[in-house]
Amino acid sequence: MNTQAIYADAGTPALPLHLLDRSGYDAWRAAQPAAVSAWLDAQAFQPVPGAIALLPGEAGIAGAVCGIGDALDPCSYAHAPLALPPGAWTPAAEPAAEALAALQLGWGLGSYRFDRYKAAPRVPARLRLAQLDAEALDVLQATARVRDWVNTPTQDMGPEQLEAAARELAAAHGAQVEVVAGDALLERNFPAIHAVGRASHRAPRLIELRWGGDDAGRPHVVVVGKGVCFDTGGLDIKPADGMRNMKKDMGGAAHALALAGLVMARRLPVRLSLLVPAVENAIGPDAYRPGEVVATRAGVSVEIDNTDAEGRVVLCDALAYAGEGKPALIVDFATLTGAARIALGPDLPALFANDDALAAQWLAAGERTRDPVWRMPLWRPYLRYLTSHVADLANAGSRMAGAVTAALYLERFVPAGIPWAHLDTYAWNDASRPGHPAGGEALGLRSAWAMLKARYGG
């Protein structure tokens, strides 16, 4: 993301921007000249979130008033870049430090446009600050990466492009990447990843990035992301409307890659492993079939009840591999179930965790960052919905509690005693709102970073 198009240099001439909520508006208005008050009255301006009023001056525009809500919510400011005329703007009164960081991040979120195939209709207004917050810039870049990767159509974002994204991050931060692809997955005991991806002309693969390994005393954190680069549903084919946006089914991988980038950029004192099982769930002569029994790395046999429940099948090999190193923490991201969206809607990712303290830390981080998640139960009696009569486990089997049973399936492959959290995220905005343009979205990324930073003392 080109931050020079978003933030103006400190010496750039800029117009004043009055950032006001309901509690501060009346006092500010009373201190203004009568002409300004009359001008605002003529427009019936109210300092509600999303409101903008330009203030007239002798030579044109003298400034603007921007209505905001929660001062610590970045999206309170995100309408401004495209509501204001192009040019540089600066806060008329500098906010407190946390609000200033939220303003900076929100300005970037509101300026984002995916322009790889279509030019943006206009340039955003730029924000001038005395000094930019480095962490907020890194968080913005990570969010933009998720959006870019998810928005990119499948012909330009397949398993090999996810590998290229991991290699680019590794090169930038001195990490190492190892990839197991094609039939080598069988040789290296990743049979479930191979089964899902074998029908595609694009070879399935497991992408592994390692960073911080020189310090064995650091806690080992593993981040896993579902990288299904397109999901037809397989032989249990999706209807057209369900398949339309399935380029986004690698949204979990996008979140995992972006979080790994944040960990490395901010030099969090951990040993990091990133695992992305990257496949395309295609239809072809060698597509895996309903009723097939698939081997897994953990030695658990899985009967395929539904080929459209493929994300958990690729993730189970990655989670089993993650657990072999006995890390301090495993976190996975996945666009896993429609059931989570039915339960919580598009804005609230469903959080599952086998550790109450870990869940509480992520929930608290979500409140601090205004990037909420909602905890759902690992209700183990529902494992009965994954019963198979011919294998150790079925990958699906009931419409009941679909997000819960998917999480329970994943938990089966996490070794006991290792703290683990699973985020079932939508990774998408169905329509545009300030700070949330239609298309790919990072949901749970900022709170995941804040949780890791609080947990490991970044």
ZIVEN-V771896 format. One line per field, one symbol per residue. ss: DSSP state (a for helix, b for strand, c for the rest). phi: phi as a letter, one per 40 degrees, with the letter a starting at -180 (. if undefined). psi: psi as a letter, one per 20 degrees, with the letter a starting at -180 (. if undefined). A space follows every 50 residues. Layout:
ss=???
phi=???
psi=???
This chain:
ss=ccaaacbbccccccbbbbbbcaaaaaaaaacccaaaaaaaaacccccccc cbbbbbbccbbbbbbbbccccccaaacccaaaaccccbbbbcccccaaaa aaaaaaaaaaaccccccccccccccbbbcccccaaaaaaaaaaaaaaaaa accaaaccaaaaaaaaaaaaaaaccbbbbbbccaaaacccaaaaaaaccc ccccbbbbbbbcccccccbbbbbbbbbbbbbccccccccaaaaccaaaaa aaaaaaaaaaaaaaaccccbbbbbbbbbbbbcccccccccccbbcccccc cbbcccccccaaaaaaaaaaaaaaccccbbbbbbcccaaaaaaaccccbb bbbccaaaaaaaaaaaaaacccbbbccccaaaaaaaccccccbbcccccc caaaaaaaaaaccccccccbbbbbcccbbcccbccbccbbccccaaaaaa aaaaaacc
phi=.ccccbbccdccdaccbccbbccbccccccccddccdccccccfcbccdg cbbcbcbcbhcciabbcbbccccdccbcccdbcccdhcbadcbcccdccc cccdccccccccacbcbacccacccbbbbcaccccccccccccccdcccc cccccbabdcccccccccccccbgcbbbbbbgccccccgbccccdccccc ccccabcbbbagccbcccccbbbbbcbccabcggcccccdcccdbccccc ccccccccccccdcccfccbcbbbbbcbabcbbadbccbdgcbbcbccgc cbcccaccbccccccccccccdcccfccabbbbaccbccccccbgccbcc bbacbccccccccccccccfbcbbcbccccdcdccbcbcbacabcaiacc fcccccccdcddbcddgcdabbbcbcgabcacbdgbcdhdacbhcccccc cccccbgc
psi=pnihigpqqhjppqqpooopahhigggghhiqqhhgghghhhilpplqpi qppqpqrhjcpiaqpoprdoijohihiihghihqqqaqqqphpprrgghg hgggghgghiippokhipqqhrqqqqppqhpqohghghgghgghgggggh hprhhjmahhhhghgghggghhjkrqpppoqbihhghjlmhgggghihiq ippqqoppppqjiiniiqqppppppolohqoiibhmqqrghhigkjhjij hgggggghgghggghjlpmrpppppooorpnrprhjqqqpiqopqrhijp pppohpiilhghghhhgghgggihjlrhqppqppmgqhhhhhgiaiioqp ppqjohggghggghhhghikmqrppqqmnhhiihikpqiirhqqiaiqip lghghghhgghhjpqqipppqponqhkqphrprpimqpbqqooigghggh ghghhjl.
